[in-house]
C-alpha cells in the first residue's frame, strides 16, 4: 500500500463516525440529511455506511469516495457512472438510487467526498452466511443462480445493454427467511 493510500485511509477513518450527520445541499432539491449508523465497508478511499434518512426515517446505504490527490481519475468517473446508471434501474433485487452529491470538505478532513445514497435491502451477505458455516442445498444453490441470472438478464436487456463487471454485488445480500439473493452495498 502506498504512503498516500495509508494517509488517505487514516483521514477517512478520522473524519466519518457513527452518529455523524451528512448534509446534501443541492441547488435543485431541498436539503437532505443522513445520519451514519454502522460502517459496512472501507478501503483506502471509500466507505460504505448504513444510515438513516432523517427526512423519511428510512434506512439507506451511503457510499462515499474521498476526493483526494491520490485518487485515480477513472475511480471518480466509475463512481459517478454508478450513480448515473443506478438512477435508471428498476429491479426488485437492485438498490434504488436515492441521492448523489458532493460533500464539502469537513473541518476534520482535507478532502471533499462524492456521496451516493441508495435504498437499503436488509439481509446477510453470502460471505457472512458462509463464515457462519451455512451449507446450501442443491435447491438453494439453484434458486440463488436463478436470481443472479434474472438480475444479469435484466441488465443485458437494457438499451444499451449494461455489462456487470463484478458479480459480488449481485451476491451481497440475502433475505433472512429464504436465502434469496438481492443486490446491496
N, C-alpha and C positions, 0 to 999 in steps of 0.2 A: 504494500500500500504506500502511495506517495505521501510525502510530508504534507502537501497541500490537502490531500484527502483526509489525513488524520486531523488536521486543524479544522477542516470543514465539519467533520463528524463531531468534534468537540464543540464547535459553535452550535450545531444543530441540537445536540443534547442539552446545552445550556439554555437555549432560547425557548424551546417548547416543553411544556409540562402539563400534566393533568390539571384540570380546573381553569386553565388559561382560556380566554375568550378571543377568538379571531373575528375581526370585523371586516366585512366586504363593503367598501364604499365604491359604488358604481354610479356613473352618470345616468344610465338608462333605467336602473332598477332602484327600488328602495333599499336601504341598508339592511344587510343580513348579518346575523351573528351566530357563531358556532362555538360551543364550549367543549374543549377537548376532554375526553373521559379516560381512554385507555390507548396506549401506543400498541399498535398491532404489528408494525414492522418498521425497520430502519436500515439504511445503509449510509454511505458517506455523504450523499447529497439529498436523500429522500427520506420522508417519513410518511407513515400511514396511521391514521388515528380513527378510533371510534369516537364520535362526538354527538352532541345534542344540538339540533337546530333550535335556537332559543325562540324563534317565531312560532314554529309549529309544534315544538316539543318532541319531534320525531328524532330517532337515532339515524345518523348518517355516517358515511365514511368520508374522511377528509384526507386527501393525498397532497403532499407538499413537496416541492422541488426547490432547493436553495439556489438562488441566482447568485453564484459566486464566481470569482475569476477563474477557478479551476474547472468549472463546468464545461463540458464539451458542447459545442454548438448544436450538434444533432440530438443530444439528450434533451435540450429545451424544446427543439422542434417536435420530437416524438411525444413529449408530454403535452404540448399544445395540440398536436394532432389527435391524441387520445381524447382530449376534451371536445374537440370539434366533431369527431366521429360519434362519440357517446351521445351527443345531443340528438342524433338522428336514429338511434337504435331503439326498437320497441320489441323486446323479447322477455318473457317472464323469468328467464334464467340469467339475464344480463342486468347489472345495476343500472338504474336510470340516472341520467345527468340531472343535477340539481343547480350547480353554480360553478363558475370559473372566474377567478380574479387574481390580481397581483396584490399580495400583502406587503405593504410598505415596510421598509426596514424598521425593526423594533429597537428600542434603546439597548436591549441586551445582545443584539446581533449586528454584525457588519453587513448583513445580506438582506435583500428582499426575497420574496418567495412566490412562485407560481402555486396557486391553490386550486384543486379540483375537488368538488363536493359531489358525491353520488349517493344514491339510496343505499340503505343498509339491508342486507339479506342475512338473517340470522342463521347460524349453523356452525358446525365444526369443519375445519379443513380436512382434506383427505389425509394430510400428513399427521394431523392431531389424532385422527382415528387410528392410523397405522402405529403411531407412537404408543397408543393405549392397547396395542396388540389386537385391534379389531380384525377379524377374519371375515372376508366377504364370501358369500355363497356364489355359486355359478350364476344363479338367477340375479343376485345383486350386481355382480360384475356386468352382466348383460344389460341390466337396467341403467347402470352408470354409462356404459358405452352408447346406448341409445340416446340418453340425454345429451351427452357431449356431442354426438353426431348431429342431433337436432339443432344445437347451437351453431355448429360449423356449417350445416346446410343453410340455415337462415343467413349467416354472414356471406356465404358464397352466392346466394340467390339475390343479393342486393345489386343495384345497378349504380355504379360499378361494383363488382364483387369485392368483398373485403377478405383479405387473407389474414388469418390469425397466426402470428409467428410463434406463439408460446402457449401451449395447451394447459399449462399450470393454472392460468386464470380461469379456465373452464372447470377445473377440478378443485377449486379452492374451498367451496362451502357446501355443506350437506345439511338438508333438513334433518333435525334430530330424530324425527319419527320413522322415516323410511329410507334414509341414506340416499336421497335423490340429489344429484349434484346441481348446484346453481353457481353462477359467477359471483365473485366478490373481490375484495381488495387484493 
